């Protein structure tokens, strides 16, 4: 890509990479596209959906994968504004993601414990 009309040259987003990040870590593909708030929203909705019932969480997760891929493609086509990826934001998101997984597992363990103690 060359510089035109005095605008800085920007790299392109990799849609497959963004989708892969969202597959491994819900919401991270959005964060890598520069959409931190959307990434956090996807993360929270996936955890909430998985905690309430499996299918809503999986549906939101699949949507997040598609959205990360589609947004990266739209940014490359200049259909939506290009946003830079900030390493600090990605690192902080991973901290939030890790804490979220730990909280999710703790709540799931409490729900299982409560179900077992009530049944007995």
N, C-alpha and C positions, 0 to 999 in steps of 0.2 A: 504494500500500500504506500502511496506517495503522499507527500504533503501538498495540500492545495489550499489556496486562498489564505495562507498564513495560519491555518488550523494545525494543531499538533497531530502527529501520527499516533493512532491508537491501535493496539492489538485487537484482534477479534476474540470473541468468546467462543469456547468450544462447547457446542450443545451436548455432545455425548458425555463430556467430562462433567458438565453441570448436572445432567440427568444421573450419572453414576454417583456423584456426591449425594444427591437426594435419595438415591436407592440405599446407600450405606448409612447415611445420617439424615433423617427427614429434616428438610429445611435448609440444609447446607448448600444445596444447589442455588437456592434463591439468594443466600448470603454471598456466594461466589459471583452472582450476577449483580451484586451491589444492592439487593433488595432485602435489607436486614429485617425490617419490620414484618415483611411478608414471610421471611424465613422463620422468624419466631412464632408467627401465627400458625404456620404449617406445623411446626414442632409441637406447639401446645395442643392443637386440634388432633394431631396423630395420637399423642399420649392420652388425651381425654377420650378419644374414640376407642382406643385399645383398652382403656380401663373400664369404660362402660360396656362395650361389646366389641368383639374383634372386627366385625365387618366395617363399621364406620371408620375406624382407625386405618384399616387397610385402604379403604376408598380414598381418604384424604392423603395417605402416603402415595398412592398411585397418581393422584392429581398433582401432588408436589413434584413427582418425577417428571410428569408431562410438562408442567408449568415451567420448571427449570430449563428443560430442553427448548420449549417454544419461546421463552423469553430470550434466551441466548441467541436463537435464530433471528428474532425480531430486532435485537440490538445490532447484530451483524448487518441486517438489511436496513438499518437506520430507521425502522418503523417506530421504535421507542428510543428514548434517550439512552445513550451508552453510559454506564456507571462503572467506575473503577472498583476493583476488588481491593479491599484493605486487609492486610494480613492481621492486624490487631483485631479487627472485627471478626474475622474467621476464628482466631484463637479464642476470643471471648465467647463466641457462639459455641465452640466446642466445650468450653467450661460449663456453659448453661446446659448444653446437651447432656453432658456427663451427670450433672446434678439432677437433671430431669429424669434420666434413666434410673438413677439411684432412688429417687422419690417414687417413681413408678413401680419399681420392684418392691420397695417397702410397703406401698399401698396394696399391691397385689398379694404380698405375703400376709398382711393384716387381714385382707378380705378372705383369703384361704383359711387362715387361723380361725376367724370368726365363723366361717361356714362349718368348719370341723367341730368347733366347740358347741355350736347350736345343735348340730345333728346328733351329738352324743348324748 
